[in-house]
Amino acid sequence: MHQTEQIAIETLPNATGRTSELRSFGLIVGAAFLAIGLWPLLRQADVRTWALILSTVLILPALLRPAWLKFPHAVWLKIGAALGWFNTRLILGILYIVAIVPIALVLRIAGKTPLQLKFDKNAESYREQPDSDDDKNFTQQF
């Protein structure tokens, strides 16, 4: 793990000291679980009691004594940091495999080298000349 990631993960529990942050955590996450618990009512199904209990366990301390939410908040932040670390690598890995690798293969098969990395002994300069004379007039840029 990179040093900055390690520092950020280690400092997460210490960031739970502010009452307003703990209250916000309890109310927002509690409201989310309340919505999950009541969502089946829209389809005339039974409510999810586990979500309602969890929302009550989060909302009541948020309103009465936010300090009780220090441990759940720290756990929530650690889970979020772990999921963020994993998802970043997963999403970027998939993006690399889906987008970059096929483009590289097509360019390699076609023999194209967009960066022109090969050394040319006969070249006077590697500077590319502009395609038109329009680039010489910078008085009206936009």
N, C-alpha and C positions, 0 to 999 in steps of 0.2 A: 504494500500500500504506500502511496506517495506521502511524503511528510506533511503536506498541507491538508490532505484528507484525514490523516491521523489526528492532527491538531484539532480540526473541526469536529470530528466525532468525539474526541475526548472532552471538549469543552461544552458539549450539548447539555449534560445535566446541570452545569453551572448556570446556564442561561434560563433556568426555570424559576428564578427567584422573584420576578416581578409579579405582583398580584394581578395587575391588569392583563398580563399575558396569560396567566393561569385561568383567569375568568373567561377570557376570550376563547381559550382552548376548550374549556368545559362547555361553554354555550354553543360554539360552532360544531364541535364534534358530537355533542349531545343532540343538537338539532338535526344533524345528519342521520344519526341513529334513530331519532324519532321519525324522520321521514321514511327511513327504511322500514321501521316497524308499522307505520300506518299506510304505506303504499298499497298493500293488498286490499285495503278497503275500497279502492277505486274499482276493483274487479269483483267486488262482493265476496272476497275471500277472508279467511281468518287473519287477524293481525299477527305479526311476529313478536311474540312476547319477549324473546331474548333481546331483541333490539330495543324494545320499550324499557326493559329493566336496565339495560346498559345506558340508555339515554337519561333515565332517572338518576342513575349512579353518577353521571357526569354533570347534569344540569343542577341538581340540588347542591352539591358542594361548590359549584361555580358561583351560585347565588349566595350561599350561606358562609362558607369558609374556603376560599380558593387555595389556601395553603395545602389542603388535603390532596390537591391534584398534582403536587410536585412529582411524585413517582410515576403516575400514569403519563404525565406530560413528557418526562424524560424518556420513558419507554417508547412513547409515540414518536419522539424526535429520532431516537436511535433506529427504530424500524424505518422511518422515512429516509434517513441517511443511507441505510443499507439498501433499501429499494432503489433509491436514486443512483447509488453507485452501480448496482447490478443493471438497472434499466439503461443507464447511459452506455455502458459497454455493449449491452444487447442491441440497442437501437443503432448505435454507431457501427457495430459489426455487421448487422443486417444491411444497413445503408451502404457500407463498403462493398459487401458481396453483391448486392443487387445493382448498384449504380456504377461504382468505380471499376470493378473487375471487368464487367462486360465491355465498357468503353475502352479500357486498356487492351483487351483482347482484340477488339475490332481494329483499333489503331495499329496494333502489332501485326495483325494479319495483313492489313492494307499497306504496311511499310511506312506509315506516317510517323513523323517525330515532331510534334508541335513545338517542342522547346529548342529544337535544332542544337543538340548538345555535341554533335560531332565536330571535331577540329578540322578546319579547312586551311591548309598551308598556303593556298593561293589567294586567299581573301585579304584585301587591304584593310577592311574594317568589318565588324559584325553589326554595325549600326544599320538599321533598316530605314530606307527612305520612305516618306509618306506617299500614299497612293495619289493624292491630288494636291493642288496648290492652295486649297481652301484652308489648310492648316497654318498657312503663313499669316493670315489676317486674324489677329486676336482681339480686335477692337469690339466686335460684336459676338461675344462668346455664347450668349443665350438667345 
